[in-house]
Amino acid sequence: MIDLKKTPITFFFKIILLLLTASLTLCKKSELLSHKADGAIIGNVLPGEAAGKSGPIYVVASRTSDRDAINWSSQNDVLPSHGAFRIDELVEGKYYLIIFLDENRNGVPDPGEPFGGYDANGDGILDPVTLIGGKTVQVDVTFFTVF
């Protein structure tokens, strides 16, 4: 047991240190929770310009709309044909939903293959989807051009 008469200053500093440590721990936990990968984007792939074509359809949630910088193998769903998709384990933030129909089944988009994504205003330019942590956003995507 601490004798307050002999060490009041030491005791005071230990209490301050304990409170600071607890405060920093709570802040860190709060920060970690805000970046938890518990969000999802769901929706449907509509045929659009890819009507009548076949092959696996890749749906990717990307932080960029730059076709050359997209990682086609992560944060994706691969569908056998047009229909419902779901991409789970996303942290909050902005995502571009990008799709391509892999006619030659090589796992990467090639020139001439149908391409598209989420285009909120129909101008042919991909628009971002904002995902709030822990939530599910529903949007439909369509093919509107070729790669």
C-alpha positions as CSV (number, residue, x, y, z in Angstrom):
1,M,0.0,0.0,0.0
2,I,1.2,3.5,-0.8
3,D,1.9,5.8,2.1
4,L,0.6,9.2,0.9
5,K,2.4,11.0,3.7
6,K,5.8,9.8,2.4
7,T,5.2,10.0,-1.4
8,P,2.3,12.4,-2.2
9,I,4.1,13.8,-5.3
10,T,5.0,10.3,-6.6
11,F,1.4,9.2,-6.0
12,F,0.0,12.2,-7.8
13,F,2.2,11.6,-10.9
14,K,1.3,7.9,-11.0
15,I,-2.4,8.9,-11.1
16,I,-1.8,11.4,-13.9
17,L,0.2,8.8,-15.8
18,L,-2.6,6.2,-15.3
19,L,-5.2,8.7,-16.6
20,L,-3.2,9.6,-19.6
21,T,-2.6,6.0,-20.5
22,A,-6.3,5.2,-20.2
23,S,-7.2,8.2,-22.3
24,L,-4.8,7.3,-25.1
25,T,-6.0,3.7,-25.1
26,L,-9.6,4.8,-25.5
27,C,-8.6,7.2,-28.3
28,K,-6.8,4.4,-30.1
29,K,-9.7,2.0,-29.8
30,S,-12.1,4.7,-31.2
31,E,-9.7,5.3,-34.1
32,L,-9.5,1.6,-34.8
33,L,-13.3,1.2,-34.8
34,S,-13.8,4.0,-37.3
35,H,-11.6,2.1,-39.8
36,K,-13.1,-1.3,-39.3
37,A,-13.7,-3.2,-42.5
38,D,-17.4,-3.9,-41.8
39,G,-19.1,-2.0,-44.7
40,A,-20.6,-3.5,-47.9
41,I,-21.7,-2.4,-51.3
42,I,-24.5,-4.4,-53.0
43,G,-26.5,-4.1,-56.1
44,N,-27.2,-5.5,-59.6
45,V,-25.1,-5.6,-62.8
46,L,-27.4,-4.5,-65.6
47,P,-26.5,-5.5,-69.2
48,G,-26.5,-2.1,-71.0
49,E,-24.0,-2.2,-73.8
50,A,-23.0,-5.8,-73.0
51,A,-26.5,-7.3,-73.8
52,G,-26.1,-10.6,-75.6
53,K,-22.4,-11.1,-74.6
54,S,-21.1,-13.7,-72.2
55,G,-18.3,-14.3,-69.8
56,P,-17.5,-13.7,-66.2
57,I,-18.3,-10.3,-64.9
58,Y,-15.9,-8.6,-62.5
59,V,-17.3,-6.0,-60.1
60,V,-14.6,-4.1,-58.3
61,A,-14.8,-1.5,-55.5
62,S,-11.8,0.7,-56.2
63,R,-10.4,3.8,-54.5
64,T,-9.5,5.1,-58.0
65,S,-11.3,5.4,-61.3
66,D,-8.0,5.3,-63.2
67,R,-8.2,2.1,-65.2
68,D,-4.5,1.5,-65.2
69,A,-4.3,1.7,-61.4
70,I,-7.2,-0.6,-60.5
71,N,-6.4,-3.8,-58.7
72,W,-8.9,-6.2,-60.4
73,S,-8.2,-9.0,-58.0
74,S,-9.1,-7.3,-54.7
75,Q,-12.3,-6.1,-53.2
76,N,-14.3,-7.7,-55.9
77,D,-17.1,-10.1,-56.8
78,V,-17.1,-12.3,-59.9
79,L,-20.4,-13.2,-61.4
80,P,-21.2,-15.8,-64.0
81,S,-23.6,-13.4,-65.7
82,H,-25.6,-10.3,-65.1
83,G,-27.3,-10.2,-61.7
84,A,-26.8,-9.4,-58.0
85,F,-23.3,-8.6,-56.6
86,R,-22.0,-8.1,-53.1
87,I,-18.6,-6.7,-52.0
88,D,-18.0,-7.0,-48.2
89,E,-15.3,-6.0,-45.7
90,L,-14.9,-2.5,-46.9
91,V,-13.8,0.4,-44.7
92,E,-15.6,3.7,-44.9
93,G,-14.7,6.1,-47.7
94,K,-15.3,6.7,-51.4
95,Y,-15.3,3.9,-53.9
96,Y,-15.7,3.6,-57.6
97,L,-17.7,0.6,-58.7
98,I,-16.1,-0.7,-61.9
99,I,-17.2,-3.6,-64.0
100,F,-15.9,-5.5,-67.0
101,L,-17.1,-8.6,-68.9
102,D,-14.2,-10.9,-69.4
103,E,-15.1,-12.4,-72.8
104,N,-11.8,-14.3,-73.2
105,R,-11.8,-15.4,-69.6
106,N,-8.2,-14.3,-68.8
107,G,-9.1,-12.4,-65.6
108,V,-8.1,-8.9,-66.9
109,P,-9.8,-6.4,-69.0
110,D,-8.7,-6.3,-72.6
111,P,-9.4,-3.8,-75.4
112,G,-12.9,-4.3,-76.8
113,E,-14.4,-6.0,-73.7
114,P,-17.5,-4.4,-72.2
115,F,-16.7,-1.9,-69.4
116,G,-18.8,0.2,-67.1
117,G,-19.7,0.9,-63.5
118,Y,-21.7,3.3,-61.3
119,D,-22.6,6.4,-63.3
120,A,-25.1,8.4,-61.3
121,N,-25.9,11.0,-63.9
122,G,-25.5,9.0,-67.2
123,D,-22.6,11.1,-68.5
124,G,-20.3,8.1,-69.2
125,I,-18.0,9.0,-66.3
126,L,-17.7,6.9,-63.2
127,D,-19.1,8.5,-60.0
128,P,-17.9,7.6,-56.5
129,V,-20.1,5.9,-53.9
130,T,-19.6,7.0,-50.3
131,L,-19.7,4.3,-47.8
132,I,-20.2,5.1,-44.1
133,G,-18.5,2.6,-41.6
134,G,-20.6,-0.4,-40.8
135,K,-23.3,0.4,-43.4
136,T,-24.4,-1.3,-46.6
137,V,-24.9,0.9,-49.7
138,Q,-27.0,-0.4,-52.6
139,V,-26.3,0.8,-56.2
140,D,-26.8,-0.7,-59.6
141,V,-24.0,-0.7,-62.2
142,T,-24.2,-1.0,-66.0
143,F,-22.0,-1.5,-69.0
144,F,-21.7,1.7,-71.0
145,T,-18.5,1.4,-73.2
146,V,-15.7,-0.9,-74.1
147,F,-12.3,-1.0,-72.5
